């Protein structure tokens, strides 16, 4: 068998090639990384692979836009592709449903978060669709959060169940489906074009005119982060870049300061930047 036609599961039919996303992480299931004859360029589905109509934020490259899809390899049992992620190796002393909602919300709209009651180092996160689950997994698997390297995989669950009335939960399960902080609820939002891997440089936006660089640097430094560099955008002072001491610091700062109230009816927007200062 030609090694180039061996996929992530060792089965023929999916092309494997260098991944263009976050360094050191393999391609997410369902995103062929190279396409060439005799493959269908529109659907990116090789011979022997059948899939429901691909819709969603990434157009023809997207996974099913519903909560779950199903991918079938010839001669193999179907592989479920769901919108629910299993996150493991979390720091149970530091993590919260809101923190996971903010972080995973960089890559899609998080509907529900459940930290497991008896295994608090694990959590289930339900994204809006399977495409967004794949994006979050490919960018956040292997990143450091609260001093621990987290693992992100597709869960066998299709939905995150809310606790029954009277069931003890300790606030570990939250429904965020109606949150105003969703970044991708508007069709064609520019946020779809600005999805990048975690980096030490953060993009800040929605900054009111009265806020100076010293105020923003003090906001981050006063919260416990090392500010290495800062600059406003020359043509638009509503936006700025800030470089922190490490990628891990930037991840935590994004969780802590996204939606921070800057006054004048402005709440700070924080995302990862592809640029450096």
PyMOL commands that set and color helices and strands:
alter all, ss='L'
color gray80, all
select helices_A, chain A and resi 3-5+59-61+97-104+130-140+190-193+213-222+247-257
alter helices_A, ss='H'
color red, helices_A
select strands_A, chain A and resi 49-51+68-73+79-82+84-88+110-115+123-127+144-145+148-149+151-154+173-175+201-205+227-232+240-244+261-263+266-267+269-272
alter strands_A, ss='S'
color yellow, strands_A
deselect
rebuild
show_as cartoon
